[in-house]
């Protein structure tokens, strides 16, 4: 109970700032209807309770399960079996990811199941590649350089109006269900090693699994030549408080089913794993089972609150600001919202906790949180600039990834792994449920092209933390080298003093001995 209370206050401190900002916008420059306002308030309460249960459940179930599977498959002497397992796990978990269905509905020219299977295979292949990297000791920075070179080469041949949605897919598919499991899997894979690179190789799985969907969707776009098309945010008609509550009551069964479909494959994998390995004892099994229940209930509450409460507010606020006299306020407002909204992403709390544990305090959760917030603020500001001006997204993605990949060769490898993982973690359900409708509402009010101007915000959110978090690592490295240099200089001075006093002592002894003999 004490742990749940702790998680509740952590969630409260994460969700409260973004809720306060949105409420302030609703009563000042972007007024919304009373019904939407009530929906938002109820959604905020559901977010707080849902995030509390989700983070507690992920600690109890997803983390030990992922680590256990990672440890067992890494003990295999031959790589074939673990590669097959990683491929299957990646496909199963991705097919179950709720956000992938949303992406599929936005691409009318490609059949939904074709897109879902292609993306799932992409994640599975890159999860297997992540294991192979760990197994062979390949440096993450070099592998990411090759992967993104292929991605940008494919983007040259893809339809221009489809590139933003393709890059968005990388962030969408690494959602709140897959991220805790994949991160724990990476920690488990590296935990059986005792070399100095085991900690840095604990991260990077989410990073590589974010590349697979981008490649898959770009290849599909080249083959299918899809036309522009998107889904619109439906604003419910809410007159009374009872109507608002009924909106949640009607939607909860939908999200219960959606999350259940996403959870069943993971639970099935765990049952099979336990029957084969017998890794967990009875008390641990009970704890993991309870954790699955907490995670399930928490995610249902969180997704219902985000989609029913935050999505209409995001769309209306974006449209109201863009349609007003001060449309360029979209940029500072978007940056302010982006700075605080990332703290409300459920998987961010999991990332910060695991970073502190694996790095033994070398990287603090606070510094990672600040790096993510600054990165997302910059990304949303750029996204709003694109909505206002129509600047192609590749003008930002290409230099952004070049900068982040160049920095990766000058920082400790653990920062590269954490930074690229954080890109997938930051672009979670809060981005899809509030920031994307915010951009779509603004773009609609301005009469822009939704596919080229509004979409791509998830891709930007996934890209900028790569630079900010690695910049923190670069600063820490420079600072550490400076401290080492100062320490070496001080030690050198001490050594000089010791030598001087040794010489002086020797001379005194010789003089004393001569006088005695004389």
Secondary structure, DSSP 8 states (H G I E B T S, - for coil): -HHHHHHHHHHHHHHHHHHHHHHHHHTTTS---HHHHHHHHHHHHHHHHHHHHHHHHIIIIIHHHHHHHHHHHHT-SSHHHHHHHHHHHHHHHHHT-HHHHHHHHT-TTS-HHHHHHHHHHHHHHHHHHHHHHHHHT--HHHHHHHHHHHHHHHHHHS-HHHHHHHHHHHHHSS-HHHHHHHHHHHHHHHHT--STTTTGGGS-HHHHHHHHHHHHHHHHHHHH---------------SHHHHHHHHHHHHHHHHHHHHHHHHHHHHHHHHHHHHH--S-HHHHHHHHHHHHHHHHHHHHHHHIIIIIIHHHHHHHHHHHHTSS-TTHHHHHHHHHHHHHGGG-HHHHHHHHHHHHHTTTSS-HHHHHHHHHHHHHHHHHHHHHHHHH---THHHHHHHHHHHHHHTTTS-HHHHHHHHHHHHHHSSHHIIIIIHHHHHHHHHHHT--IIIIITTHHHHHHHHHHHHHHHHHHHHHHHHHHHHHHHHHHHHHHHHHHHHHHHHHHHHHHHHHHHHH-
